Amino acid sequence: SLMEYCLGRRNKDGLMQGLPGDWIFIDWADKLSKKGEVSFEQLLLCRSLETMALCADIAKDTKSAEQYKTMSTDLRKKLFDIYWNESKKALVHSRVDGQQTENVTRYANMFSIFFDYFNADQKQAVKKSVLLNDQIQKITTPYMRFYELEALCAMGEQKYVTQQIKDYWGGMLELGATSFWEEYNPSKKGAEHYAMYG
């Protein structure tokens, strides 16, 4: 019933798009646009459809399994037709009024790595153009940073990831954290670290 609800929220192009009153949450990030059809939402829907197909197979519901497999295959193709930008070597953040936006964020790109949606060339390109690119907006939540580092581990970057863990999570510990914060931006100072808590 939850999947049917989600599928009922798609637009005419079969994509998830925020409706009035929706809270489209991706991550606590400054100026992260939720306008239009956000690539990360499509990615999560696609993975959910794949999981529904797997569950239907286990339950021996052949009809539903086939239906979910078809929907996930179609959506996965759309993901790359709509959001892949060859010049940026990345999935763009969103599409508004049928046009790709210029913004590239880490979310859909890093999840596409460990979901194994990218081919080998795309993975290498995204590692360089997004995950190891300081020009792309950084993630400032320990929760979501985990997934970024998971994607980098999948790309063989264990040495880099180990240093990131020491710097990022270690940075919170050095500031006296007794549990990891909801948000941590190493460039902030003093009480700024607690601003999101009011």
Helices and strands as residue ranges (DSSP letters): H 2-7, E 37-38, H 39-58, H 62-83, E 84-85, E 90-91, E 94-96, E 99-100, H 107-114, H 120-126, I 127-131, H 142-154, H 158-174, G 190-197
